[in-house]
Amino acid sequence: MGTKATRAVPEPLDSEQACPISPVVEIVFSRWTTPILWTLNEYGRQRFVELERRISTITPKVLTQRLRQLERDGLVSRTYHPEVPPRVEYEITELGRSLAPLFATLVKWSTTNLDKVKKARQEFDAAAHRHFSRHR
């Protein structure tokens, strides 16, 4: 009678081990973070209302939450001017600015590939529609 070889089951990886860029994606690419960072990088120091105007679909509550998180992460700085009325300005930090090459790479990728993605989606949807129509 032979002995059965057992294979060790690998320990499950946490999300950072499985994908080391996961923490960066969580920080930089959450729903509203990217447009805020992009706007501050492109247009420089902004008041809250200016950001709100440039990112027209964001609510004031969400903009406030995201700005606080970005400030906490060290990607945005907030300057309070004790005037009447008080003025608050937001600016991308050097740490935040260090993401500019990543954004430039993504712009290049999107320029090169978004039409291909659109075409692939159309082909997939058409094939799925044909498949679904046949199996009714």
N, CA, C and O atoms as CSV, one atom per row, in Angstrom:
chain,resi,resn,atom,element,x,y,z
A,1,MET,N,N,0.825,-1.166,0.000
A,1,MET,CA,C,0.000,0.000,0.000
A,1,MET,C,C,0.879,1.242,0.000
A,1,MET,O,O,1.769,1.371,0.840
A,2,GLY,N,N,0.637,2.157,-0.935
A,2,GLY,CA,C,1.460,3.357,-1.044
A,2,GLY,C,C,0.945,4.450,-0.119
A,2,GLY,O,O,-0.205,4.447,0.321
A,3,THR,N,N,1.836,5.369,0.152
A,3,THR,CA,C,1.423,6.502,0.973
A,3,THR,C,C,0.952,7.623,0.060
A,3,THR,O,O,1.510,7.859,-1.011
A,4,LYS,N,N,-0.055,8.280,0.499
A,4,LYS,CA,C,-0.627,9.364,-0.294
A,4,LYS,C,C,0.110,10.662,0.037
A,4,LYS,O,O,0.208,11.051,1.200
A,5,ALA,N,N,0.617,11.315,-0.982
A,5,ALA,CA,C,1.336,12.573,-0.765
A,5,ALA,C,C,0.318,13.670,-0.480
A,5,ALA,O,O,-0.690,13.800,-1.175
A,6,THR,N,N,0.593,14.437,0.532
A,6,THR,CA,C,-0.291,15.561,0.838
A,6,THR,C,C,0.422,16.854,0.482
A,6,THR,O,O,1.611,17.037,0.742
A,7,ARG,N,N,-0.335,17.720,-0.109
A,7,ARG,CA,C,0.210,19.004,-0.474
A,7,ARG,C,C,-0.211,20.023,0.571
A,7,ARG,O,O,-1.369,20.073,0.985
A,8,ALA,N,N,0.738,20.822,0.981
A,8,ALA,CA,C,0.418,21.855,1.967
A,8,ALA,C,C,-0.480,22.898,1.325
A,8,ALA,O,O,-0.226,23.357,0.211
A,9,VAL,N,N,-1.510,23.258,2.028
A,9,VAL,CA,C,-2.415,24.302,1.555
A,9,VAL,C,C,-1.800,25.642,1.931
A,9,VAL,O,O,-1.517,25.890,3.103
A,10,PRO,N,N,-1.593,26.506,0.943
A,10,PRO,CA,C,-0.973,27.800,1.264
A,10,PRO,C,C,-1.879,28.628,2.163
A,10,PRO,O,O,-3.105,28.563,2.078
A,11,GLU,N,N,-1.249,29.396,3.013
A,11,GLU,CA,C,-1.988,30.313,3.881
A,11,GLU,C,C,-2.645,31.376,3.011
A,11,GLU,O,O,-2.053,31.842,2.038
A,12,PRO,N,N,-3.863,31.758,3.360
A,12,PRO,CA,C,-4.492,32.825,2.568
A,12,PRO,C,C,-3.718,34.135,2.727
A,12,PRO,O,O,-3.213,34.456,3.803
A,13,LEU,N,N,-3.642,34.867,1.637
A,13,LEU,CA,C,-2.937,36.140,1.644
A,13,LEU,C,C,-3.901,37.256,2.019
A,13,LEU,O,O,-5.072,37.234,1.640
A,14,ASP,N,N,-3.395,38.229,2.767
A,14,ASP,CA,C,-4.242,39.395,2.977
A,14,ASP,C,C,-4.202,40.225,1.692
A,14,ASP,O,O,-3.397,39.959,0.800
A,15,SER,N,N,-5.063,41.216,1.607
A,15,SER,CA,C,-5.192,41.956,0.338
A,15,SER,C,C,-3.896,42.634,-0.083
A,15,SER,O,O,-3.617,42.730,-1.278
A,16,GLU,N,N,-3.087,43.113,0.885
A,16,GLU,CA,C,-1.821,43.761,0.531
A,16,GLU,C,C,-0.818,42.768,-0.035
A,16,GLU,O,O,-0.067,43.096,-0.954
A,17,GLN,N,N,-0.802,41.549,0.510
A,17,GLN,CA,C,0.114,40.537,-0.006
A,17,GLN,C,C,-0.335,40.059,-1.384
A,17,GLN,O,O,0.487,39.843,-2.274
A,18,ALA,N,N,-1.632,39.900,-1.547
A,18,ALA,CA,C,-2.159,39.415,-2.824
A,18,ALA,C,C,-1.967,40.456,-3.929
A,18,ALA,O,O,-1.702,40.108,-5.080
A,19,CYS,N,N,-2.101,41.720,-3.572
A,19,CYS,CA,C,-1.955,42.804,-4.550
A,19,CYS,C,C,-1.339,44.003,-3.842
A,19,CYS,O,O,-2.052,44.773,-3.199
A,20,PRO,N,N,-0.037,44.169,-3.949
A,20,PRO,CA,C,0.636,45.220,-3.187
A,20,PRO,C,C,0.202,46.646,-3.522
A,20,PRO,O,O,0.518,47.572,-2.776
A,21,ILE,N,N,-0.510,46.837,-4.623
A,21,ILE,CA,C,-0.967,48.192,-4.928
A,21,ILE,C,C,-2.344,48.493,-4.339
A,21,ILE,O,O,-2.834,49.615,-4.461
A,22,SER,N,N,-2.973,47.505,-3.704
A,22,SER,CA,C,-4.304,47.711,-3.124
A,22,SER,C,C,-4.385,48.918,-2.203
A,22,SER,O,O,-5.328,49.700,-2.327
A,23,PRO,N,N,-3.433,49.110,-1.275
A,23,PRO,CA,C,-3.541,50.291,-0.409
A,23,PRO,C,C,-3.483,51.604,-1.187
A,23,PRO,O,O,-4.154,52.572,-0.828
A,24,VAL,N,N,-2.681,51.637,-2.251
A,24,VAL,CA,C,-2.577,52.845,-3.075
A,24,VAL,C,C,-3.898,53.085,-3.800
A,24,VAL,O,O,-4.374,54.217,-3.875
A,25,VAL,N,N,-4.477,52.028,-4.325
A,25,VAL,CA,C,-5.754,52.151,-5.026
A,25,VAL,C,C,-6.823,52.671,-4.066
A,25,VAL,O,O,-7.624,53.529,-4.435
A,26,GLU,N,N,-6.837,52.155,-2.839
A,26,GLU,CA,C,-7.815,52.629,-1.844
A,26,GLU,C,C,-7.627,54.102,-1.530
A,26,GLU,O,O,-8.608,54.833,-1.387
A,27,ILE,N,N,-6.394,54.546,-1.421
A,27,ILE,CA,C,-6.108,55.941,-1.073
A,27,ILE,C,C,-6.401,56.875,-2.245
A,27,ILE,O,O,-7.080,57.888,-2.078
A,28,VAL,N,N,-5.900,56.543,-3.411
A,28,VAL,CA,C,-5.897,57.469,-4.544
A,28,VAL,C,C,-7.118,57.341,-5.449
A,28,VAL,O,O,-7.563,58.334,-6.024
A,29,PHE,N,N,-7.660,56.147,-5.582
A,29,PHE,CA,C,-8.694,55.944,-6.587
A,29,PHE,C,C,-10.080,55.687,-6.014
A,29,PHE,O,O,-10.900,55.022,-6.646
A,30,SER,N,N,-10.345,56.208,-4.823
A,30,SER,CA,C,-11.708,56.101,-4.330
A,30,SER,C,C,-12.578,57.063,-5.135
A,30,SER,O,O,-12.061,57.927,-5.843
A,31,ARG,N,N,-13.854,56.920,-5.029
A,31,ARG,CA,C,-14.828,57.588,-5.898
A,31,ARG,C,C,-14.518,59.050,-6.220
A,31,ARG,O,O,-14.550,59.422,-7.393
A,32,TRP,N,N,-14.225,59.878,-5.247
A,32,TRP,CA,C,-14.046,61.301,-5.505
A,32,TRP,C,C,-12.618,61.792,-5.318
A,32,TRP,O,O,-12.308,62.940,-5.636
A,33,THR,N,N,-11.763,60.944,-4.813
A,33,THR,CA,C,-10.389,61.361,-4.525
A,33,THR,C,C,-9.634,61.759,-5.788
A,33,THR,O,O,-8.971,62.796,-5.816
A,34,THR,N,N,-9.728,60.953,-6.815
A,34,THR,CA,C,-8.990,61.231,-8.044
A,34,THR,C,C,-9.367,62.580,-8.657
A,34,THR,O,O,-8.467,63.345,-9.002
A,35,PRO,N,N,-10.662,62.910,-8.810
A,35,PRO,CA,C,-10.977,64.232,-9.371
A,35,PRO,C,C,-10.480,65.388,-8.502
A,35,PRO,O,O,-10.085,66.430,-9.024
A,36,ILE,N,N,-10.499,65.209,-7.188
A,36,ILE,CA,C,-10.011,66.277,-6.307
A,36,ILE,C,C,-8.513,66.462,-6.502
A,36,ILE,O,O,-8.042,67.584,-6.689
A,37,LEU,N,N,-7.767,65.369,-6.458
A,37,LEU,CA,C,-6.312,65.463,-6.639
A,37,LEU,C,C,-5.972,66.004,-8.023
A,37,LEU,O,O,-5.081,66.842,-8.167
A,38,TRP,N,N,-6.673,65.529,-9.026
A,38,TRP,CA,C,-6.436,65.990,-10.399
A,38,TRP,C,C,-6.661,67.497,-10.491
A,38,TRP,O,O,-5.837,68.215,-11.059
A,39,THR,N,N,-7.762,67.974,-9.941
A,39,THR,CA,C,-8.105,69.394,-9.993
A,39,THR,C,C,-7.060,70.239,-9.270
A,39,THR,O,O,-6.617,71.261,-9.792
A,40,LEU,N,N,-6.667,69.815,-8.073
A,40,LEU,CA,C,-5.670,70.582,-7.326
A,40,LEU,C,C,-4.313,70.556,-8.021
A,40,LEU,O,O,-3.575,71.540,-7.978
A,41,ASN,N,N,-3.986,69.448,-8.655
A,41,ASN,CA,C,-2.718,69.360,-9.377
A,41,ASN,C,C,-2.741,70.241,-10.626
A,41,ASN,O,O,-1.753,70.904,-10.942
A,42,GLU,N,N,-3.860,70.245,-11.325
A,42,GLU,CA,C,-3.972,71.007,-12.570
A,42,GLU,C,C,-4.139,72.512,-12.345
A,42,GLU,O,O,-3.556,73.312,-13.077
A,43,TYR,N,N,-4.917,72.901,-11.355
A,43,TYR,CA,C,-5.295,74.312,-11.192
A,43,TYR,C,C,-4.674,74.980,-9.966
A,43,TYR,O,O,-4.866,76.176,-9.748
A,44,GLY,N,N,-3.931,74.213,-9.166
A,44,GLY,CA,C,-3.282,74.812,-7.997
A,44,GLY,C,C,-4.233,75.022,-6.830
A,44,GLY,O,O,-5.298,74.411,-6.752
A,45,ARG,N,N,-3.826,75.893,-5.936
A,45,ARG,CA,C,-4.579,76.177,-4.708
A,45,ARG,C,C,-6.015,76.585,-5.050
A,45,ARG,O,O,-6.246,77.390,-5.952
A,46,GLN,N,N,-6.972,76.018,-4.317
A,46,GLN,CA,C,-8.384,76.274,-4.579
A,46,GLN,C,C,-9.142,76.487,-3.273
A,46,GLN,O,O,-8.837,75.875,-2.250
A,47,ARG,N,N,-10.116,77.351,-3.333
A,47,ARG,CA,C,-11.064,77.463,-2.227
A,47,ARG,C,C,-12.108,76.364,-2.387
A,47,ARG,O,O,-12.268,75.800,-3.470
A,48,PHE,N,N,-12.805,76.071,-1.315
A,48,PHE,CA,C,-13.810,75.008,-1.322
A,48,PHE,C,C,-14.809,75.197,-2.454
A,48,PHE,O,O,-15.096,74.258,-3.196
A,49,VAL,N,N,-15.337,76.407,-2.587
A,49,VAL,CA,C,-16.357,76.672,-3.613
A,49,VAL,C,C,-15.798,76.482,-5.025
A,49,VAL,O,O,-16.521,76.069,-5.932
A,50,GLU,N,N,-14.517,76.782,-5.206
A,50,GLU,CA,C,-13.899,76.571,-6.524
A,50,GLU,C,C,-13.824,75.084,-6.843
A,50,GLU,O,O,-14.135,74.662,-7.957
A,51,LEU,N,N,-13.410,74.297,-5.859
A,51,LEU,CA,C,-13.372,72.844,-6.060
A,51,LEU,C,C,-14.772,72.307,-6.351
A,51,LEU,O,O,-14.974,71.496,-7.255
A,52,GLU,N,N,-15.709,72.777,-5.573
A,52,GLU,CA,C,-17.101,72.346,-5.745
A,52,GLU,C,C,-17.600,72.678,-7.153
A,52,GLU,O,O,-18.308,71.875,-7.761
A,53,ARG,N,N,-17.242,73.836,-7.667
A,53,ARG,CA,C,-17.643,74.252,-9.008
A,53,ARG,C,C,-16.974,73.390,-10.080
A,53,ARG,O,O,-17.619,72.980,-11.045
A,54,ARG,N,N,-15.696,73.121,-9.908
A,54,ARG,CA,C,-14.953,72.340,-10.911
A,54,ARG,C,C,-15.388,70.878,-10.935
A,54,ARG,O,O,-15.401,70.242,-11.989
A,55,ILE,N,N,-15.740,70.355,-9.777
A,55,ILE,CA,C,-16.189,68.957,-9.686
A,55,ILE,C,C,-17.700,69.026,-9.427
A,55,ILE,O,O,-18.166,68.751,-8.322
A,56,SER,N,N,-18.432,69.389,-10.441
A,56,SER,CA,C,-19.826,69.808,-10.283
A,56,SER,C,C,-20.761,68.735,-9.735
A,56,SER,O,O,-21.810,69.073,-9.186
A,57,THR,N,N,-20.426,67.479,-9.863
A,57,THR,CA,C,-21.358,66.435,-9.426
A,57,THR,C,C,-21.131,65.981,-7.986
A,57,THR,O,O,-21.843,65.100,-7.505
A,58,ILE,N,N,-20.167,66.554,-7.298
A,58,ILE,CA,C,-19.888,66.163,-5.918
A,58,ILE,C,C,-20.735,67.019,-4.963
A,58,ILE,O,O,-20.955,68.207,-5.202
A,59,THR,N,N,-21.196,66.397,-3.893
A,59,THR,CA,C,-21.970,67.164,-2.903
A,59,THR,C,C,-20.998,67.821,-1.922
A,59,THR,O,O,-19.881,67.335,-1.743
A,60,PRO,N,N,-21.409,68.914,-1.288
A,60,PRO,CA,C,-20.536,69.568,-0.300
A,60,PRO,C,C,-20.113,68.628,0.830
A,60,PRO,O,O,-18.971,68.668,1.289
A,61,LYS,N,N,-21.044,67.786,1.271
A,61,LYS,CA,C,-20.735,66.844,2.353
A,61,LYS,C,C,-19.624,65.882,1.941
A,61,LYS,O,O,-18.676,65.662,2.694
A,62,VAL,N,N,-19.744,65.314,0.748
A,62,VAL,CA,C,-18.742,64.355,0.272
A,62,VAL,C,C,-17.418,65.062,0.013
A,62,VAL,O,O,-16.360,64.516,0.326
A,63,LEU,N,N,-17.455,66.255,-0.546
A,63,LEU,CA,C,-16.224,67.006,-0.789
A,63,LEU,C,C,-15.507,67.267,0.534
A,63,LEU,O,O,-14.289,67.109,0.620
A,64,THR,N,N,-16.246,67.659,1.551
A,64,THR,CA,C,-15.652,67.884,2.873
A,64,THR,C,C,-15.016,66.607,3.411
A,64,THR,O,O,-13.889,66.634,3.907
A,65,GLN,N,N,-15.730,65.493,3.316
A,65,GLN,CA,C,-15.204,64.211,3.804
A,65,GLN,C,C,-13.930,63.816,3.069
A,65,GLN,O,O,-12.950,63.407,3.692
A,66,ARG,N,N,-13.944,63.939,1.747
A,66,ARG,CA,C,-12.774,63.535,0.955
A,66,ARG,C,C,-11.586,64.451,1.217
A,66,ARG,O,O,-10.452,63.983,1.316
A,67,LEU,N,N,-11.835,65.734,1.329
A,67,LEU,CA,C,-10.741,66.666,1.616
A,67,LEU,C,C,-10.115,66.359,2.975
A,67,LEU,O,O,-8.892,66.396,3.115
A,68,ARG,N,N,-10.931,66.060,3.966
A,68,ARG,CA,C,-10.392,65.692,5.286
A,68,ARG,C,C,-9.547,64.433,5.199
A,68,ARG,O,O,-8.475,64.356,5.800
A,69,GLN,N,N,-10.026,63.448,4.452
A,69,GLN,CA,C,-9.269,62.202,4.312
A,69,GLN,C,C,-7.948,62.447,3.575
A,69,GLN,O,O,-6.911,61.909,3.963
A,70,LEU,N,N,-7.985,63.245,2.530
A,70,LEU,CA,C,-6.772,63.556,1.782
A,70,LEU,C,C,-5.789,64.347,2.637
A,70,LEU,O,O,-4.577,64.159,2.530
A,71,GLU,N,N,-6.305,65.220,3.476
A,71,GLU,CA,C,-5.438,65.955,4.400
A,71,GLU,C,C,-4.821,64.977,5.406
A,71,GLU,O,O,-3.628,65.051,5.701
A,72,ARG,N,N,-5.629,64.080,5.919
A,72,ARG,CA,C,-5.143,63.061,6.860
A,72,ARG,C,C,-4.060,62.188,6.226
A,72,ARG,O,O,-3.089,61.820,6.887
A,73,ASP,N,N,-4.231,61.856,4.930
A,73,ASP,CA,C,-3.266,61.023,4.211
A,73,ASP,C,C,-2.021,61.796,3.781
A,73,ASP,O,O,-1.067,61.202,3.277
A,74,GLY,N,N,-2.024,63.115,3.977
A,74,GLY,CA,C,-0.866,63.924,3.617
A,74,GLY,C,C,-0.803,64.315,2.155
A,74,GLY,O,O,0.238,64.772,1.683
A,75,LEU,N,N,-1.910,64.141,1.424
A,75,LEU,CA,C,-1.919,64.444,-0.006
A,75,LEU,C,C,-2.418,65.854,-0.310
A,75,LEU,O,O,-2.163,66.389,-1.389
A,76,VAL,N,N,-3.127,66.452,0.640
A,76,VAL,CA,C,-3.679,67.791,0.482
A,76,VAL,C,C,-3.416,68.562,1.769
A,76,VAL,O,O,-3.482,68.007,2.867
A,77,SER,N,N,-3.117,69.847,1.616
A,77,SER,CA,C,-2.985,70.701,2.809
A,77,SER,C,C,-4.132,71.704,2.818
A,77,SER,O,O,-4.632,72.118,1.772
A,78,ARG,N,N,-4.527,72.078,4.016
A,78,ARG,CA,C,-5.631,73.020,4.223
A,78,ARG,C,C,-5.069,74.236,4.945
A,78,ARG,O,O,-4.398,74.112,5.970
A,79,THR,N,N,-5.350,75.407,4.398
A,79,THR,CA,C,-4.898,76.647,5.033
A,79,THR,C,C,-6.117,77.475,5.398
A,79,THR,O,O,-6.947,77.804,4.550
A,80,TYR,N,N,-6.206,77.803,6.681
A,80,TYR,CA,C,-7.308,78.620,7.186
A,80,TYR,C,C,-6.825,80.056,7.334
A,80,TYR,O,O,-5.803,80.313,7.971
A,81,HIS,N,N,-7.563,80.989,6.746
A,81,HIS,CA,C,-7.248,82.408,6.844
A,81,HIS,C,C,-8.322,83.060,7.716
A,81,HIS,O,O,-9.479,83.151,7.304
A,82,PRO,N,N,-7.950,83.515,8.920
A,82,PRO,CA,C,-8.948,84.088,9.841
A,82,PRO,C,C,-9.352,85.507,9.444
A,82,PRO,O,O,-9.011,86.481,10.115
A,83,GLU,N,N,-10.074,85.595,8.357
A,83,GLU,CA,C,-10.562,86.882,7.859
A,83,GLU,C,C,-12.062,86.944,8.105
A,83,GLU,O,O,-12.647,86.002,8.640
A,84,VAL,N,N,-12.669,88.026,7.724
A,84,VAL,CA,C,-14.116,88.124,7.769
A,84,VAL,C,C,-14.606,88.336,6.343
A,84,VAL,O,O,-14.336,89.394,5.775
A,85,PRO,N,N,-15.311,87.387,5.736
A,85,PRO,CA,C,-15.562,86.053,6.274
A,85,PRO,C,C,-14.303,85.186,6.196
A,85,PRO,O,O,-13.400,85.480,5.412
A,86,PRO,N,N,-14.236,84.119,7.004
A,86,PRO,CA,C,-13.057,83.243,6.982
A,86,PRO,C,C,-12.863,82.614,5.598
A,86,PRO,O,O,-13.825,82.353,4.875
A,87,ARG,N,N,-11.630,82.384,5.262
A,87,ARG,CA,C,-11.295,81.800,3.959
A,87,ARG,C,C,-10.454,80.548,4.204
A,87,ARG,O,O,-9.524,80.562,5.011
A,88,VAL,N,N,-10.791,79.465,3.499
A,88,VAL,CA,C,-10.041,78.215,3.591
A,88,VAL,C,C,-9.605,77.835,2.189
A,88,VAL,O,O,-10.401,77.858,1.250
A,89,GLU,N,N,-8.330,77.483,2.055
A,89,GLU,CA,C,-7.795,77.063,0.757
A,89,GLU,C,C,-7.195,75.674,0.885
A,89,GLU,O,O,-6.667,75.287,1.927
A,90,TYR,N,N,-7.298,74.937,-0.217
A,90,TYR,CA,C,-6.744,73.587,-0.280
A,90,TYR,C,C,-5.697,73.551,-1.384
A,90,TYR,O,O,-5.843,74.178,-2.434
A,91,GLU,N,N,-4.649,72.805,-1.113
A,91,GLU,CA,C,-3.552,72.706,-2.079
A,91,GLU,C,C,-2.997,71.288,-2.031
A,91,GLU,O,O,-2.946,70.659,-0.974
A,92,ILE,N,N,-2.584,70.799,-3.189
A,92,ILE,CA,C,-1.961,69.475,-3.232
A,92,ILE,C,C,-0.561,69.590,-2.618
A,92,ILE,O,O,0.150,70.564,-2.868
A,93,THR,N,N,-0.172,68.607,-1.828
A,93,THR,CA,C,1.151,68.612,-1.205
A,93,THR,C,C,2.177,68.003,-2.156
A,93,THR,O,O,1.825,67.502,-3.225
A,94,GLU,N,N,3.422,68.049,-1.767
A,94,GLU,CA,C,4.462,67.397,-2.573
A,94,GLU,C,C,4.186,65.899,-2.683
A,94,GLU,O,O,4.392,65.301,-3.740
A,95,LEU,N,N,3.722,65.298,-1.595
A,95,LEU,CA,C,3.370,63.875,-1.637
A,95,LEU,C,C,2.258,63.642,-2.653
A,95,LEU,O,O,2.326,62.700,-3.442
A,96,GLY,N,N,1.247,64.484,-2.638
A,96,GLY,CA,C,0.175,64.371,-3.618
A,96,GLY,C,C,0.666,64.618,-5.029
A,96,GLY,O,O,0.265,63.928,-5.966
A,97,ARG,N,N,1.545,65.618,-5.178
A,97,ARG,CA,C,2.105,65.938,-6.493
A,97,ARG,C,C,2.948,64.790,-7.046
A,97,ARG,O,O,3.100,64.656,-8.260
A,98,SER,N,N,3.491,63.970,-6.161
A,98,SER,CA,C,4.298,62.834,-6.627
A,98,SER,C,C,3.458,61.815,-7.390
A,98,SER,O,O,4.005,60.914,-8.025
A,99,LEU,N,N,2.134,61.950,-7.333
A,99,LEU,CA,C,1.242,61.073,-8.098
A,99,LEU,C,C,1.071,61.533,-9.544
A,99,LEU,O,O,0.504,60.800,-10.354
A,100,ALA,N,N,1.545,62.724,-9.883
A,100,ALA,CA,C,1.368,63.281,-11.228
A,100,ALA,C,C,1.857,62.338,-12.333
A,100,ALA,O,O,1.159,62.180,-13.334
A,101,PRO,N,N,3.042,61.698,-12.189
A,101,PRO,CA,C,3.457,60.765,-13.252
A,101,PRO,C,C,2.490,59.588,-13.419
A,101,PRO,O,O,2.269,59.108,-14.531
A,102,LEU,N,N,1.923,59.136,-12.311
A,102,LEU,CA,C,0.936,58.057,-12.385
A,102,LEU,C,C,-0.294,58.523,-13.152
A,102,LEU,O,O,-0.808,57.801,-14.007
A,103,PHE,N,N,-0.767,59.731,-12.846
A,103,PHE,CA,C,-1.914,60.278,-13.565
A,103,PHE,C,C,-1.598,60.451,-15.046
A,103,PHE,O,O,-2.435,60.162,-15.901
A,104,ALA,N,N,-0.384,60.925,-15.348
A,104,ALA,CA,C,0.010,61.110,-16.758
A,104,ALA,C,C,0.014,59.776,-17.494
A,104,ALA,O,O,-0.409,59.693,-18.647
A,105,THR,N,N,0.490,58.738,-16.826
A,105,THR,CA,C,0.499,57.402,-17.425
A,105,THR,C,C,-0.927,56.923,-17.679
A,105,THR,O,O,-1.208,56.328,-18.719
A,106,LEU,N,N,-1.823,57.180,-16.734
A,106,LEU,CA,C,-3.219,56.773,-16.909
A,106,LEU,C,C,-3.897,57.558,-18.030
A,106,LEU,O,O,-4.722,57.006,-18.758
A,107,VAL,N,N,-3.561,58.833,-18.174
A,107,VAL,CA,C,-4.109,59.623,-19.287
A,107,VAL,C,C,-3.644,59.025,-20.611
A,107,VAL,O,O,-4.432,58.863,-21.543
A,108,LYS,N,N,-2.363,58.703,-20.679
A,108,LYS,CA,C,-1.829,58.102,-21.911
A,108,LYS,C,C,-2.509,56.765,-22.198
A,108,LYS,O,O,-2.882,56.480,-23.336
A,109,TRP,N,N,-2.666,55.947,-21.151
A,109,TRP,CA,C,-3.321,54.643,-21.329
A,109,TRP,C,C,-4.750,54.837,-21.817
A,109,TRP,O,O,-5.198,54.139,-22.727
A,110,SER,N,N,-5.468,55.780,-21.216
A,110,SER,CA,C,-6.864,55.979,-21.603
A,110,SER,C,C,-6.974,56.484,-23.039
A,110,SER,O,O,-7.867,56.067,-23.778
A,111,THR,N,N,-6.078,57.373,-23.433
A,111,THR,CA,C,-6.079,57.882,-24.805
A,111,THR,C,C,-5.841,56.752,-25.803
A,111,THR,O,O,-6.456,56.708,-26.868
A,112,THR,N,N,-4.944,55.843,-25.443
A,112,THR,CA,C,-4.583,54.740,-26.326
A,112,THR,C,C,-5.622,53.618,-26.314
A,112,THR,O,O,-5.848,52.971,-27.336
A,113,ASN,N,N,-6.253,53.388,-25.163
A,113,ASN,CA,C,-7.011,52.142,-25.005
A,113,ASN,C,C,-8.514,52.261,-24.753
A,113,ASN,O,O,-9.217,51.261,-24.895
A,114,LEU,N,N,-9.030,53.409,-24.395
A,114,LEU,CA,C,-10.462,53.459,-24.076
A,114,LEU,C,C,-11.356,53.101,-25.265
A,114,LEU,O,O,-12.415,52.504,-25.075
A,115,ASP,N,N,-10.953,53.451,-26.474
A,115,ASP,CA,C,-11.737,53.047,-27.652
A,115,ASP,C,C,-11.741,51.533,-27.796
A,115,ASP,O,O,-12.750,50.947,-28.187
A,116,LYS,N,N,-10.607,50.892,-27.477
A,116,LYS,CA,C,-10.527,49.425,-27.531
A,116,LYS,C,C,-11.446,48.795,-26.484
A,116,LYS,O,O,-12.099,47.786,-26.748
A,117,VAL,N,N,-11.492,49.387,-25.316
A,117,VAL,CA,C,-12.380,48.888,-24.264
A,117,VAL,C,C,-13.832,49.028,-24.709
A,117,VAL,O,O,-14.629,48.104,-24.550
A,118,LYS,N,N,-14.169,50.188,-25.267
A,118,LYS,CA,C,-15.536,50.423,-25.745
A,118,LYS,C,C,-15.919,49.389,-26.804
A,118,LYS,O,O,-17.021,48.842,-26.776
A,119,LYS,N,N,-15.000,49.127,-27.736
A,119,LYS,CA,C,-15.261,48.150,-28.796
A,119,LYS,C,C,-15.435,46.751,-28.204
A,119,LYS,O,O,-16.341,46.016,-28.596
A,120,ALA,N,N,-14.568,46.386,-27.261
A,120,ALA,CA,C,-14.665,45.061,-26.621
A,120,ALA,C,C,-15.999,44.915,-25.901
A,120,ALA,O,O,-16.620,43.853,-25.960
A,121,ARG,N,N,-16.441,45.956,-25.231
A,121,ARG,CA,C,-17.730,45.916,-24.531
A,121,ARG,C,C,-18.884,45.727,-25.519
A,121,ARG,O,O,-19.800,44.940,-25.279
A,122,GLN,N,N,-18.823,46.462,-26.631
A,122,GLN,CA,C,-19.882,46.342,-27.634
A,122,GLN,C,C,-19.934,44.926,-28.204
A,122,GLN,O,O,-21.013,44.359,-28.376
A,123,GLU,N,N,-18.769,44.362,-28.495
A,123,GLU,CA,C,-18.706,42.997,-29.030
A,123,GLU,C,C,-19.218,41.987,-28.011
A,123,GLU,O,O,-19.958,41.065,-28.354
A,124,PHE,N,N,-18.819,42.169,-26.762
A,124,PHE,CA,C,-19.263,41.274,-25.704
A,124,PHE,C,C,-20.780,41.356,-25.541
A,124,PHE,O,O,-21.467,40.336,-25.487
A,125,ASP,N,N,-21.290,42.588,-25.464
A,125,ASP,CA,C,-22.727,42.775,-25.289
A,125,ASP,C,C,-23.517,42.197,-26.451
A,125,ASP,O,O,-24.568,41.590,-26.243
A,126,ALA,N,N,-23.024,42.376,-27.677
A,126,ALA,CA,C,-23.710,41.832,-28.849
A,126,ALA,C,C,-23.722,40.309,-28.797
A,126,ALA,O,O,-24.746,39.688,-29.083
A,127,ALA,N,N,-22.593,39.700,-28.434
A,127,ALA,CA,C,-22.520,38.243,-28.327
A,127,ALA,C,C,-23.433,37.741,-27.208
A,127,ALA,O,O,-24.111,36.726,-27.367
A,128,ALA,N,N,-23.450,38.437,-26.098
A,128,ALA,CA,C,-24.309,38.032,-24.983
A,128,ALA,C,C,-25.774,38.153,-25.384
A,128,ALA,O,O,-26.592,37.306,-25.025
A,129,HIS,N,N,-26.102,39.193,-26.119
A,129,HIS,CA,C,-27.474,39.382,-26.585
A,129,HIS,C,C,-27.882,38.249,-27.523
A,129,HIS,O,O,-28.982,37.707,-27.414
A,130,ARG,N,N,-26.972,37.891,-28.460
A,130,ARG,CA,C,-27.263,36.787,-29.396
A,130,ARG,C,C,-27.463,35.493,-28.623
A,130,ARG,O,O,-28.381,34.726,-28.913
A,131,HIS,N,N,-26.598,35.250,-27.633
A,131,HIS,CA,C,-26.679,34.021,-26.829
A,131,HIS,C,C,-27.994,33.987,-26.048
A,131,HIS,O,O,-28.672,32.961,-26.005
A,132,PHE,N,N,-28.343,35.108,-25.437
A,132,PHE,CA,C,-29.556,35.179,-24.648
A,132,PHE,C,C,-30.779,35.001,-25.521
A,132,PHE,O,O,-31.726,34.323,-25.121
A,133,SER,N,N,-30.783,35.604,-26.724
A,133,SER,CA,C,-31.923,35.527,-27.634
A,133,SER,C,C,-32.152,34.103,-28.106
A,133,SER,O,O,-33.298,33.692,-28.289
A,134,ARG,N,N,-31.076,33.338,-28.306
A,134,ARG,CA,C,-31.196,31.943,-28.777
A,134,ARG,C,C,-31.753,31.035,-27.699
A,134,ARG,O,O,-32.400,30.035,-28.010
A,135,HIS,N,N,-31.512,31.365,-26.425
A,135,HIS,CA,C,-31.869,30.464,-25.340
A,135,HIS,C,C,-33.139,30.881,-24.604
A,135,HIS,O,O,-33.305,30.565,-23.425
A,136,ARG,N,N,-34.012,31.570,-25.272
A,136,ARG,CA,C,-35.287,31.982,-24.653
A,136,ARG,C,C,-36.270,30.878,-24.691
A,136,ARG,O,O,-37.395,31.036,-24.219
